[in-house]
Structures are given as C-alpha cells and as structure tokens.
C-alpha cells in the first residue's frame, strides 16, 4: 500500500507561487517575461524539495500542483516567453532526479469535455495540454480528471465526452488520462462504464461516492465498486483511490458534506481498505503531509 501527497504542503516551508493575469498586467511590459520565469523557476525548485520530502518520509507518490506553471497556455498563445526561453525552463524539469517517486497530476475540475459550447471544450483541452507538456519532460504517469456536467442529459453528455476524447485528445497522451467519480453528477458506476468505452483507468473517490449516494441509490457496495474499478487497472500497477472525509463530520447532503476535513476521520474509512495491499491512496485532506502521517498510523507497514 502506498500514499500520495497531494500537491501543496500545510506545515513544511515548501511553497509554490502563482499569479493572475491581473497581477501580470501590473508588471511593466519589459519585466513580464522575467516575472514569469522567476515564478516558474521557483516552482521547479519547490518540486525538487517536494520530491525530497516524499523520499525522506517514505511517501512513494506525489501529485504535482495543477498550476506549477501558471497560465502556461496563455503564455504560449501570446508568445510572452520565446520558444527558447520555454525550452530552457522545461529542460530544468528533465534534470530533476525524481528518485522513482510516482508522479501524477490533477488539473482543475473545470475541464468540461462534454460541454455544449465549443469554446469551453477547446479551453478544457488547452488546460489538459499543459499537463501533456509536463509529461514530455518528467515521468508523469497519470493525469486525473472529472467528467464534468450533465447539461440536462447525462447520456448525451457521456456520448459527447467520449466523442471529444476519441477525436480531439492527442493519441500519444490518452493512456495518461484517468477519470474519477464526483459527488453530484457522475457515479463510480458511470465512470467505470465510461472508462471501459474509452479504454482508460477509473479512479474510485470514496468521499465523492458517499456524497453522491446520499440521494442516489446504487446497486453495489463500495467494495464491489472498488473491485469493478480495479478491472480498469493493469495487474502490474497499483490501483489508485481517493480518500477524504467530510469537514462537518457527517454526511447530510452532497453539497454540505463535500468539503474535506483537516485530517482523515478514520471512522468514515471502510474496513476493507486496511487489508488491500496493491493500492495507492491519495489522501485529500487540508493538513496534507500531517494528514498522511496520522492516517498511515492505522495501517500495518
């Protein structure tokens, strides 16, 4: 059994920087390129420190922040940095010794491949392509996304999602994509069905499943869904699941219970997880590295 540290830190002095377009525009035009490069280089240094922290603390998986290179698509589209400048930055990634830490990414949840609007689909693909670029320079093994909205017609939305995935996602990167269930729109059963049609892996988010199940009855137990999702993973790789627990301490409605707690409330964790060995658990809790440290005390290692 392995654990994933998700992106940012709570206590460790490892900080990733970002910027908004507004803050960029406040910089003098002649200083903007250097402003961006400074932030990008800071984030590469933070990635190195994050990997070192994982090694030192026996954490085998690390989820790279979704905006490690903030506004990258905008920077490329508007040629704010030259190709030579970008390549120089990206080559710094190549020099990182990842020390066999398994790297994944989870781009923002606003990726909407099933949208009714072409512009939203194109923006979503552009965001995904930022992670694809990363995968050319570091050993990024998974890019996890949500399916998105249903737009009043779930079957139609699924059909659009599959069509966009098939026709508009670069074939070289499709095998990196994993999809997860959410708390409102797509159950783990939906996601498993989609994963089969797209020939990609399904990630079981247990907290989302519990939220979704408050108002929606499903035909299988969470363990049965775990086993069904497992079929989408190769036998030589560890199945990934997401675990978090409700900040309010109970499951009332999906909306009220969706926020993550500071650490994992062990009372909400299914018993079967403690006997599963061939899994990776993404610990999605506010206290990040502290949450992992506390959570792993409940496992025999």
N, C-alpha and C positions, 0 to 999 in steps of 0.2 A: 504494500500500500504506500502511495506517495501523496504528497500535499503540494498544492500550488499557492504561492504567494501572489496575490492579485495586484499588480501594478504599483500602487503607492504605499508609502510607509506611514505608520502612525507615530511612532516614537523615534525611530532611527533618523539621524540627520542626513538623510538621502532625499534630495529634493529635485523634482523635475519642474522646469519652468515652461510657461506658455505665454501666449499673447493673443489679443483680439485684433481684428482688422482696425478697430478704432485706435488702439494703442500704437499700432504700426504706423498709421497715418499721422500720428502726432510727432513721429520722428522726422527730422529733416530728411528730404529726399536722398541726399548724398550719404546719409548714415543708415538707411534702412537695411541695406544688404548686410552690413556688419552687425547690426542689431539682431537680425535673424540668425546669422552664423554663430553669434555668441550664445544664443539660446539653444540652438541645435547642438553645439559642441558641449555645452553644459549637460544636456540630456544624454549624450553619448557617455560622458563621464559618470553620470548617475546610473546608467545602465550597467557599466562595469562594476560600480560599487554594489548594485543590486545583486548581480551575479555572485560577487564575492560573499555578500551576506548570506545568500542561499547556500553556498558551499559550506561556509562556517557553521551554519545552523541546520545542516542536514535536510535542506528543503530542495527537492530534486527538480521542481517545476517553477517557472516564473512566467507570469503574464505581463507582457510588455505594455506600458501605458498606450492607450489608443492614439494619443496626440504627442508621441515622442518627438515628432517633427510637426509642430503646429502649423496649420494652414498650408500644408505641403502642396496640395493641388492648386491652390491659389497662387502660390509662389511660382510653380512650374508654368501655369497657364499665362501668367503675366510677366514671365521672364525676369522676375525680381532678382533671382540668382541665375548666373550663367550655368550652362551645362557643365562647364569645367569646375565651377565652384561647387555645384551639387555633387558631382562625381567625387571630388576631393573629400566632401563630408561623408558620403556613403562608403567610401573606401576605408574610412576610420572604423566603420562597423565591421568590415572584413577582418580588421586587425584584432578584434576582440576575441580573447580566449574564453569561449562560453563554458569550458570545463565540463562538457557533457550535460549541462543544465538544459532541460527540455523547455523550449521557448514556445509560447503561444501568444495570440493576440485576440482582443475582443473589441472590434470597432464599435463606435457609438450605436446605440439601439435605434437610431432614426434611419437606418438603412432600410429602404422600402422597395424591394424589387418587384412587389406586386401592386405598386401604386397605379392609380388610374391616370396619372399625369406623367408624360414622358420626361419632363424636366426633373421630376423627383427621382425617377429611375436613373437618369443619367448622373445626377448628383450622388446617388447611392453607389453606383458603380465607380464613380471617381473616388469616393471615400474608400471603397474596398481596394482600389488600385494602389492606394497609399501603403496598405499592408502588403500587397503583392510586391511593391518595390522593395520593402524591407526584406522580404523573403529571398531576394536576389543577393543580399549581402550578409545576412545572418541566417543560421539554421532554424528558421521559423517553421514549426511543424503543423500548427493548427491556427485557423482564423475562424473564430466562433461568432455567429450572427443569429439574430432573431428573424422570424419570417415576416413580421410586420402586421399591418392592419388587414381587416377582412372586407372593409368597404361595402358592408351590407350584403355580401355574397361570398361566403367563405370558399365554396367550391370554385367559383370564378377566380377568386384571388389566388388560390393554390395553383390553378391552371396557368394564370399569368406569371406567377413566381417561377414555376417550372420552365415556362417558355423563355423567360428572360435569362434564367440560369443557363439553359441549354444554348441559347443563341448569342448572348451578349457577354458572358463571363469567359475570359480567356482560358482556353483548354489547358494551358500549362499550369493553372493555379486551382482548378476545380477540386482537385484532391486535397487541397489545404482547407477547404471550407467544411465547417461543422455547423449544425443548426441545433438550437435548443428550444424547448417549450417555454411559454410565457404564462403570466398569471391571469391574463384576460382573454386572449383570442385563440391561441393555438395550444391544444393539449399535447402531452407527450405522445399520445396515440396519433394525433395529426402529424407531428414531427417525424415519428417513426415511418409513417406511410410516405411522407414527402422524401425522406432520406432514401427509402428503397427506390423510389422512382428516379431520383437524381443520382443515385449510387454514391452517396456521401454518408458521413457518420452523424449519428444522433446523440446529443448530449442531454442527459436527464438532469434537469434542475428540480431538486426535490422541494425546495421552498415555493417555487412557482407552481409546482404540481399541487401542493397543499392549498395554495391560494385559489387556484383555478377550480379545485374540487369542492370548494365551499358551496358554489351554486350549480356545479355541473357534475352529475353522476357519471362515473366511468365503470367499465366492465371488469377491470382487473385491479389487483392490489398494487401498491407501489413497487413491491419486489418483482411482481410479474412484469410490470412495465420496465423495470431495470433490466431484466433478462431479455425482454424484447428489444430494447435499445442496444444491448450487448451484441446482438446479431449483426449490427452495422459496423462493428469494430473487428479488425483482423485479430486472429488468435495470438499474433506475436506483438501486439501493442496493448497497453493498459487502457481500459475504458475510462473516459472522463465523466465525472458527475459534478454538479454544483451543489454546495450546501450553504444555507444561511437560515436564520430563524427570525421570527417577527420581533421588531423593536418593541412593540406594545405588549409582548409576552403572551399573545393568544391569537388564534385565527378567528376573526369576526367576519370581515368581508375582505375580498381581494384587495380593494383599494386601501383600507385601513391597516391591513396586515402586511402589505408588500415591503415596507421599509425594513432594511436589515438591522439586526441588533449589533451591539458593540462587539460581543464575542458570541460564540455558538452556545445556545442553550441546549444542553445535552438531552434534556427531557423531550425535545422535539425530533431527535435524531433516531431514525428507525434502527431497531436492534440488528437487523441483518447486515448493516454496513460494517459492523465490528468484526464480522467473520469473512468479509470479502478481502482478498489479497491483491487481485490483479486489477486494481482501480487507482485512479488519480482523483483526489478530491480538491476541487477549487474552493477554498474557504473564503466566502464572500461576506466579510464582516468588517465593521468600521475600524476596529483596532488592529486589522491587518496581521502583522507579524506576531503581535501579542495573542491574537485570537488563535493562530496556528499553534503557538506554544501551549496554550491552555487546552485546546481541543485534542492535540495528539497525546496528552496525558491519559486519555481514556482508551488508548489503543496499545496493544502489546506489540512492541517492536523488537 
